[in-house]
Amino acid sequence: MVRSILRLRGRHAVSTIIGGLIILSLILTALGTMVAVSQQYDQYQGTLKAMGRYKSQQFSENLVVNSPGLAMVTTPPSSGWASTCTTSYNCYNMSVSNLGGVAVQIVRVYINTTGGPTGSGCVYNLPNNPEQPCILNPSGTIGPYTFNQANQFVNAGEVNHAVLLALPLTLVLPDPNPAVPQNTIIIATSRGNVFTFQWPVPLQVYGQSQSAYSSGIMMVAYVGYNSGGYSSSNEPAFGGSKTTTYCHTETGVQVAGIHGVSGPGVGVSGNTLDFVNPWVTDQILESAASGAASNNSSDITSAYTQMYIFAIVINTGKMSYTPSAGSIDLAWYSANHLNGPLIGVYYQGTFYPTASAPSITPGTSYYAIYEITRHYTNNSPTSSVMFWGDASVTDGLGSNAEDQSYFSGTVLLSGLWIRTSC
């Protein structure tokens, strides 16, 4: 009887162990399933967030083409990607600005010609031109239907970015005068966005009182006063050494012979202003702000920097006008402004103060030069920012203000970029 009891107890223990193992395996199986499901859910959430970020970045792309859109290369460099332009290829510079909040990568450019002489441009003309309409891909080496791979990336806030296009030497895009859009250019980005413009860009005429038109090109110059401040003449663009303050290595533009103007800062050393691409460091901006607190230069005793800006303006009206007055206003947020008057124009190689400005004939261009005399910078930038805005031009200071020859117009500006450092 004792043996029977022991057998029963042994069997009961074995059954308990087996049951426990079965329950443990069920628990482990459920736990493993929960971990797997949790991992898959985490992966799903990660993918969903990545797709949301990608979609947000896609919507943030804003690539704008600067007028005139395309410019044919007539003088190629002696070396580099474009050295065989004009001899082996027809090359065009496409100028774009990235006004969005994210960097943009151009992956393909399409050109479709919808007008012009028969057989010219990028049109279907099989079998003679089987590659047309033109499809241009990035390439590190120049070739037919390519664009320079080094130009395909455009940083956020970058303006006047040049993308060099190469077409066969026998292919010329129609460019009539006066400008009539006969080519459609489509720019595709890596995020799947498409930006389109027509070339040549037609002149925008809305009536004589609104016929000032900016080509989208704007540059900045600065001059130090009272034995201090910063002067763009020291930039590497004009032969200076590159430092933490002077960083412009591009080709600059000099406006010489400045005379006949009055006001704070005017009367530059040597009567010459040295213009560079429209960006400065915050250090230069703050130095300029310290000097622009007064309308009278004699009131300023400490060292400071005076800033100047020019914009290329085209008379797109049907009548000549004299740009005898105007102003500029650039803004970053509502409380941060850069303001100043038109001090003169640079026309056909000669500087004219506003008091003796020349008559600008229809279809011609000139530099409208403004002096920044007021800085309202309540919020000092802690990161790179862009000042946006416009300028005005008018000839309504004389008797013509009362007749049909009165003119006033707005000039759209491409923006002044403030960088925290080089």
C-alpha angles and dihedrals in degrees: 000000000000090000091052091052091050091049091052092049091048092051090048091053092049090050090050092051092048091048091049091051091050092050091046091051090050091050092048091047091051091045091050090048091050091049091049092048091046091051092049090048091050090050090049092050090047092050091046092052092046090051090048091052091047091050091048090050090048091055090046094061112108114168114179125191115225119224129284084035098202130031121188115235109239100164112041123197119260093245141013136053095326099042093108094050112125091018102056104003141029105236130195130192111222112200118208137168125208106222094167130095097250136056116262129216117202110215103172141008123205124197122191121180114212100174144015132083118341112273095014128118129006104330135131107270105154132220094011096055108024093164095062139139081057119254112190122196129189115265136174089216123052116251140144113300095011138117128209109277090209089065099050097090116076118187121223110272094015113141133195092018110174121220112191115218125195126203130173115282091244093055117084122173112230111254109178125191118252090042115260118170107248101152131060115207119196121193117200121197132205091253092059099258122138125208120190136192137165126237136241088039106230118237108257110229118176100160134300095284092060105035101116109112129182120218088212092253117125131162137185134220130185135191129196120227138191092031093303146057125079131295125198088215085078092059119114086242086073099038101280126131121264112251138159088277104034107058107145109118097163125101110280132209122236122206109196134184098045109174144141097046130119135195139080113331097000115127096066122200108277090002089268132121120202111211125199135175113304102270135090136175120260087247091064092044092053091048089051091048091055090058099042095065091096134051090213119068091205088066091061112084103162126074114276144157126248117208129207130186131195129195126193108239128190124203100230094171129098095244135058119251138185116232097218100152142013146133142222131224124185120177140192107187116339097285099050117076139160111204138173147138133267106261099181149315133257107218128173093342097313132100118226125187114226091256090064101026116159127242110264112216121215115279096019128113137216142173114262105205119204130186119218104227101157129052121185103182106157091156114049109214115250092186137023111300138175127231109211131187147099144263135223136224128192141163095198098116097095137047091296089075087083101046139060093272092070112126136193129160145168124238116208111218128211095223141259114254118212113203126195090222143340 
